[in-house]
Amino acid sequence: MTIEQTDVIDFWATKDDSPEISLIIADHLPWDVDEAEHLWMLQAKINKYLAAIGSGELYEKVPKALDKRIVITLAPKYLLSKNAQYFVDRVQGLIRSYGFDFRVDDKLSDRNEMPDELKQSNVKPV
């Protein structure tokens, strides 16, 4: 699952001893090709994640999320464009106002494959 499938949560990850659960958006697309469409997909994906939290769908599929702080994590393959960074900055404030967090895992930028830490058993597709 990736950013192109805007109607699903791509992956989630947590550790038993962590107070957080990360809902991961897997973004493999470059920003220099159809940036407007890419931003639309990111917005739709974030909206899906927030809807899954708000409706309780997340807690039905991932019961251990009930006791965790929710962090939506964008895992981009490529560095964000200026417009994407502007969008992310605005989204972070909005999502924090709902009591959640939004982060960009930029250590994934410019990688060709999913990193080992996302392949481990604590990362699950939803």
ABEGO torsion letter per residue (X at the ends): XBAABAABBABBBBBAABABBBBBBBBABBAABGAAAAAAAAAAAAAAAAAAAAAGAAAAABAAAAABBBBBBBBBABBBBAAAAAAAAAAAAAAAAAGBBBBBBAAABGBABBBAAAABAABBBX
